Amino acid sequence: MGTVTNVAISLDIPLSLKQQMDTYKEETGISQAAIIRIAVKKFIETHKLVEVEVVDEKVA
């Protein structure tokens, strides 16, 4: 099995969720891209698809 270094994810995010993520970013400094990466990492780990390491969880 090969190593995946980058995975691009394109999502249609409901406006209300986007607004919540923007508010979260203002309060914590963590971007929605980082939130999505963390969520995908947790999903993959939970379902034992592959082992994933998030290199940079805090993205401007």
C-alpha positions as CSV (number, residue, x, y, z in Angstrom):
1,M,0.0,0.0,0.0
2,G,1.4,3.4,-1.0
3,T,1.7,6.5,1.1
4,V,-0.7,9.4,0.6
5,T,0.9,12.7,1.4
6,N,-1.9,15.1,0.4
7,V,-5.6,14.6,0.0
8,A,-7.7,17.5,-1.4
9,I,-11.3,17.6,-0.2
10,S,-14.0,19.8,-1.7
11,L,-17.2,20.1,0.3
12,D,-20.4,22.1,-0.1
13,I,-20.7,23.5,3.4
14,P,-24.1,24.9,4.5
15,L,-23.9,28.6,5.2
16,S,-24.9,28.2,8.9
17,L,-22.1,25.7,9.5
18,K,-19.6,28.0,7.7
19,Q,-20.7,30.9,9.9
20,Q,-20.2,28.7,13.0
21,M,-16.7,27.8,11.7
22,D,-15.9,31.4,11.0
23,T,-16.9,32.3,14.6
24,Y,-14.8,29.4,15.9
25,K,-11.8,30.6,13.9
26,E,-12.2,34.2,15.3
27,E,-12.3,32.7,18.9
28,T,-9.6,30.1,18.5
29,G,-7.5,31.0,15.5
30,I,-8.1,27.5,13.9
31,S,-9.3,27.7,10.3
32,Q,-12.2,25.7,8.8
33,A,-9.6,23.8,6.6
34,A,-7.9,22.7,9.8
35,I,-11.3,21.7,11.4
36,I,-12.1,19.6,8.3
37,R,-8.7,18.0,8.3
38,I,-9.1,17.1,12.0
39,A,-12.6,15.7,11.4
40,V,-11.4,13.6,8.4
41,K,-8.5,12.3,10.5
42,K,-10.8,11.3,13.3
43,F,-13.2,9.6,10.9
44,I,-10.4,7.7,9.2
45,E,-8.9,6.6,12.6
46,T,-12.4,5.7,13.9
47,H,-13.1,3.5,10.9
48,K,-9.5,2.1,10.8
49,L,-9.1,3.0,7.2
50,V,-5.5,4.0,7.4
51,E,-3.2,5.6,10.0
52,V,-3.1,9.4,9.6
53,E,-0.9,12.0,11.1
54,V,-2.0,15.6,11.1
55,V,1.2,17.6,10.6
56,D,-0.2,21.1,11.1
57,E,-3.5,21.3,13.0
58,K,-3.4,25.1,13.3
59,V,-3.5,26.8,9.9
60,A,-3.9,30.6,9.3
